[in-house]
Amino acid sequence: MQISLNGRVALVTGASRGIGLAIARQFAESGAKVMMVSRKIDESVLVDFPEGAQVAVRAVNVGDLGVAREVVAETIARFGRLDILVNNAATNPYYGATMGVDESRYDKTMQVNLKAPVFWTQAVWDSAMKDSPGVVVNISSVGGLRAGGGLGVYNVTKAALIHLTRQLAGELGPTRVVGIAPGLVKTDFAGYLVENFGEQIAKTVPTKRLGEPEDIANLATFLVSDAASWITGETYVIDGGAGVGGAG
């Protein structure tokens, strides 16, 4: 099925690399106009975008909530509307036991991973989707579905994001709110795990490989399209089957 996003305008946070960049690129390839936001971003990220794609970049700290409405207004002024928000930006400054986290790193994780999606969604809702229903995509993690390891604080934010997706779907309908919970994907963000454990983990996954950013982008593109117009409130795990077990 060929998915078209012609006429749509998307705002993607955390879009300078990895999953966010792949989503922005695939949206553009599908015909959407895209505003790409990240703390460190410039037009060099557009090297593999289709010729003639209508894409803009804006360097902002997504955790600085004061800029959310400014960027939303800029996106609408530039492209005429705003139909899709992808809350992808995330951070993980702390690894270790939850009881060992300091207040500063706890607050930063909550600020970027949970508080920002709430207020960026609020900005988009107030300025665009309240009057013209759209789609919000929250990028969570399989870590939000289970406990374990040294990612407890990070995983708490991702679990909350899954609940936020369901909460907002009920509040904002007919604007659709959907989530994606990736497993281990080959990105810089997951670089330590990929480099040190990736090969071992891949052998235990039924599909026998780790995820690629494009895998997540494929799902995101479907979920924001008309083909998914009766889907809202759910978060979709995409992990190569890691969660089902039983791999040899």
C-alpha positions as CSV (number, residue, x, y, z in Angstrom):
1,M,0.0,0.0,0.0
2,Q,1.4,3.3,-1.0
3,I,1.0,5.9,1.8
4,S,0.6,9.5,0.8
5,L,0.9,12.4,3.2
6,N,0.4,15.0,0.5
7,G,-0.9,18.3,1.9
8,R,0.0,17.4,5.5
9,V,2.4,19.4,7.7
10,A,4.4,17.7,10.4
11,L,6.5,18.9,13.4
12,V,9.0,16.4,14.6
13,T,11.1,16.9,17.8
14,G,14.4,15.3,18.3
15,A,14.8,15.2,14.5
16,S,18.6,15.7,14.1
17,R,19.4,12.0,14.0
18,G,18.2,8.4,14.6
19,I,14.5,7.7,14.8
20,G,13.5,11.4,14.6
21,L,15.5,12.0,11.4
22,A,14.2,8.8,9.8
23,I,10.6,9.8,10.6
24,A,11.1,13.3,9.2
25,R,12.7,12.0,6.0
26,Q,10.0,9.4,5.4
27,F,7.3,11.9,6.0
28,A,8.9,14.2,3.4
29,E,9.3,11.3,1.0
30,S,5.5,10.6,1.4
31,G,4.7,14.2,0.5
32,A,4.5,16.0,3.8
33,K,6.0,19.4,4.7
34,V,8.1,19.0,7.8
35,M,9.5,21.2,10.5
36,M,12.4,19.5,12.2
37,V,13.3,20.5,15.7
38,S,16.3,19.5,17.8
39,R,18.8,21.0,20.3
40,K,21.6,20.8,17.7
41,I,20.4,20.8,14.1
42,D,21.2,22.5,10.8
43,E,20.5,21.9,7.2
44,S,23.2,19.3,6.8
45,V,20.7,16.8,8.0
46,L,18.8,17.2,4.8
47,V,21.4,15.6,2.6
48,D,19.3,12.5,1.9
49,F,15.9,14.2,1.6
50,P,14.1,14.1,-1.7
51,E,14.9,17.0,-4.0
52,G,12.4,19.7,-3.7
53,A,11.1,18.6,-0.3
54,Q,9.6,21.4,1.8
55,V,11.5,21.0,5.0
56,A,12.7,23.5,7.6
57,V,15.0,23.0,10.7
58,R,15.0,24.9,14.0
59,A,17.6,24.5,16.7
60,V,15.9,24.6,20.1
61,N,16.0,22.8,23.3
62,V,12.7,20.9,23.4
63,G,12.8,20.9,27.2
64,D,12.6,24.7,27.1
65,L,8.9,24.9,27.1
66,G,8.8,28.6,26.4
67,V,9.8,28.0,22.8
68,A,7.0,25.4,22.0
69,R,4.4,27.9,21.0
70,E,6.9,30.0,19.1
71,V,8.0,27.0,17.0
72,V,4.3,26.0,16.4
73,A,3.5,29.5,15.2
74,E,6.5,29.5,13.0
75,T,5.6,26.2,11.5
76,I,2.0,27.4,10.7
77,A,3.3,30.7,9.3
78,R,5.7,28.9,7.0
79,F,3.6,26.0,5.8
80,G,0.0,27.3,6.4
81,R,-1.2,24.6,8.8
82,L,0.0,21.8,11.2
83,D,-1.5,18.3,11.1
84,I,1.0,16.0,12.7
85,L,3.2,16.3,15.9
86,V,5.8,13.6,16.7
87,N,7.0,13.8,20.3
88,N,10.3,12.0,19.8
89,A,12.9,14.0,21.7
90,A,14.3,12.2,24.7
91,T,17.2,12.2,27.1
92,N,18.8,9.8,29.5
93,P,21.5,11.5,31.6
94,Y,21.4,8.8,34.3
95,Y,22.1,5.1,34.4
96,G,21.8,3.1,37.6
97,A,19.5,2.2,40.5
98,T,16.5,4.5,40.8
99,M,17.3,5.2,44.4
100,G,20.7,6.5,43.4
101,V,19.5,9.2,41.0
102,D,20.2,12.9,42.0
103,E,17.5,15.5,41.7
104,S,19.1,17.4,38.8
105,R,19.3,14.4,36.5
106,Y,15.8,13.2,37.6
107,D,14.3,16.5,36.8
108,K,16.1,16.8,33.4
109,T,14.8,13.3,32.4
110,M,11.2,14.2,33.4
111,Q,11.5,17.6,31.7
112,V,12.4,16.4,28.3
113,N,10.8,12.9,28.2
114,L,7.4,13.7,29.8
115,K,6.8,17.3,30.5
116,A,7.8,18.4,27.0
117,P,5.4,16.1,25.2
118,V,2.5,17.5,27.4
119,F,3.3,21.1,26.6
120,W,4.3,20.7,23.0
121,T,1.0,18.8,22.4
122,Q,-0.8,21.6,24.2
123,A,0.8,24.2,22.0
124,V,-0.2,22.3,18.8
125,W,-3.7,21.6,20.1
126,D,-4.4,25.2,21.0
127,S,-3.0,26.6,17.7
128,A,-4.1,24.0,15.2
129,M,-5.7,20.7,16.1
130,K,-8.5,22.0,18.3
131,D,-10.2,23.4,15.1
132,S,-8.7,21.0,12.6
133,P,-8.1,17.5,14.0
134,G,-4.7,16.0,13.4
135,V,-2.4,13.2,14.8
136,V,0.0,13.2,17.7
137,V,2.6,10.4,17.8
138,N,4.5,9.8,21.1
139,I,7.7,7.8,20.8
140,S,7.9,5.7,24.0
141,S,10.0,2.5,24.5
142,V,9.5,-1.1,25.4
143,G,11.2,-0.1,28.7
144,G,8.0,1.6,29.6
145,L,6.3,-1.8,29.7
146,R,8.6,-3.6,32.1
147,A,11.0,-3.0,35.0
148,G,14.7,-3.9,35.2
149,G,18.2,-2.8,34.6
150,G,19.7,0.6,35.2
151,L,17.2,2.5,33.1
152,G,14.5,2.8,35.8
153,V,14.1,6.6,35.7
154,Y,14.1,6.7,31.9
155,N,11.6,3.8,31.8
156,V,9.3,5.6,34.3
157,T,9.0,8.5,31.8
158,K,8.3,6.1,29.0
159,A,5.6,4.3,31.0
160,A,4.0,7.6,31.8
161,L,4.1,8.5,28.1
162,I,2.2,5.4,27.2
163,H,-0.5,6.4,29.7
164,L,-0.4,10.0,28.5
165,T,-1.1,8.7,25.0
166,R,-4.3,7.0,26.2
167,Q,-5.4,9.9,28.3
168,L,-5.0,12.5,25.5
169,A,-6.7,10.2,23.0
170,G,-9.8,10.4,25.1
171,E,-9.5,14.1,25.7
172,L,-8.5,15.3,22.2
173,G,-10.6,13.2,19.9
174,P,-11.2,13.3,17.0
175,T,-7.5,14.3,17.0
176,R,-5.8,10.9,17.2
177,V,-3.0,10.2,19.7
178,V,-0.9,7.1,19.1
179,G,2.3,5.7,20.6
180,I,5.2,3.7,19.4
181,A,7.4,1.6,21.8
182,P,10.6,0.6,20.0
183,G,12.9,-2.2,21.2
184,L,16.6,-1.8,20.7
185,V,17.3,0.3,17.6
186,K,20.7,1.1,16.1
187,T,21.0,4.7,16.9
188,D,23.6,6.9,18.6
189,F,21.2,7.3,21.6
190,A,21.4,3.5,22.1
191,G,25.0,3.3,21.1
192,Y,26.4,1.8,24.3
193,L,23.9,-1.1,24.3
194,V,24.2,-1.6,20.5
195,E,28.0,-1.7,20.6
196,N,28.4,-3.9,23.7
197,F,25.4,-6.2,23.6
198,G,23.8,-5.7,20.1
199,E,25.1,-8.8,18.5
200,Q,24.2,-11.0,21.5
201,I,20.7,-9.5,21.7
202,A,20.1,-9.8,18.0
203,K,20.6,-13.6,18.2
204,T,17.8,-13.8,20.7
205,V,15.2,-11.9,18.6
206,P,13.0,-13.9,16.3
207,T,13.8,-11.7,13.4
208,K,17.5,-12.1,14.2
209,R,18.4,-8.4,13.9
210,L,18.2,-5.2,15.8
211,G,15.9,-2.4,14.7
212,E,16.8,0.3,12.2
213,P,15.4,3.8,12.5
214,E,13.6,3.2,9.2
215,D,11.6,0.4,10.8
216,I,10.2,2.9,13.3
217,A,9.6,5.5,10.6
218,N,7.6,3.0,8.5
219,L,5.2,2.5,11.4
220,A,5.0,6.2,12.2
221,T,4.1,7.0,8.6
222,F,1.3,4.4,8.6
223,L,-0.1,5.7,11.9
224,V,-0.3,9.3,10.8
225,S,-1.9,8.4,7.5
226,D,-5.6,8.0,6.6
227,A,-5.0,4.2,6.5
228,A,-4.9,4.3,10.3
229,S,-7.8,6.7,10.7
230,W,-9.7,4.5,13.2
231,I,-6.6,4.0,15.5
232,T,-6.2,6.1,18.6
233,G,-5.1,5.7,22.2
234,E,-2.9,2.6,21.6
235,T,0.9,2.3,21.8
236,Y,2.5,-0.2,19.3
237,V,5.5,-2.3,20.3
238,I,8.0,-2.7,17.5
239,D,10.9,-4.9,18.7
240,G,11.5,-7.6,16.1
241,G,9.6,-10.0,18.4
242,A,11.9,-9.7,21.3
243,G,9.0,-9.6,23.7
244,V,7.5,-12.9,22.7
245,G,10.6,-15.0,23.7
246,G,11.3,-18.5,22.4
247,A,14.0,-17.6,20.0
248,G,16.9,-20.1,19.7
